[in-house]
Amino acid sequence: MSEQKFERGTSLSIFVSDRREDIGSLIFALLIAIGIVAFVGQ
């Protein structure tokens, strides 16, 4: 029997896997950064 070494946290995620969640978060952060640069650059 395999014992978990740590708790994964909440299972309330709209993503299927952790990797997709990480990539989605990075893309979202990049869009926010581009929006800020475009807004402040005016």
C-alpha positions as CSV (number, residue, x, y, z in Angstrom):
1,M,0.0,0.0,0.0
2,S,1.4,3.4,-1.0
3,E,1.2,6.1,1.6
4,Q,0.9,9.8,0.6
5,K,3.8,11.9,1.9
6,F,1.8,15.1,1.8
7,E,-1.7,16.4,1.3
8,R,-2.4,17.8,-2.2
9,G,-4.7,20.4,-0.9
10,T,-8.1,21.2,-2.3
11,S,-9.6,19.1,-5.1
12,L,-11.8,22.0,-6.2
13,S,-10.0,22.7,-9.5
14,I,-11.5,23.3,-12.9
15,F,-8.4,21.8,-14.5
16,V,-7.8,18.0,-15.1
17,S,-4.1,18.1,-14.1
18,D,-1.7,20.2,-12.1
19,R,0.4,20.9,-15.2
20,R,-2.6,22.4,-17.0
21,E,-3.4,24.5,-13.9
22,D,0.2,25.7,-13.8
23,I,0.2,26.6,-17.5
24,G,-3.2,28.3,-17.3
25,S,-1.9,30.4,-14.3
26,L,1.2,31.4,-16.2
27,I,-0.8,32.5,-19.3
28,F,-3.2,34.4,-17.1
29,A,-0.4,36.2,-15.3
30,L,1.2,37.0,-18.6
31,L,-2.0,38.5,-19.9
32,I,-2.3,40.6,-16.8
33,A,1.3,41.8,-17.2
34,I,0.8,42.7,-20.8
35,G,-2.4,44.6,-19.9
36,I,-0.6,46.6,-17.2
37,V,2.3,47.4,-19.5
38,A,-0.1,48.5,-22.3
39,F,-2.2,50.6,-19.8
40,V,0.7,52.3,-18.0
41,G,2.7,52.8,-21.2
42,Q,0.1,55.2,-22.6
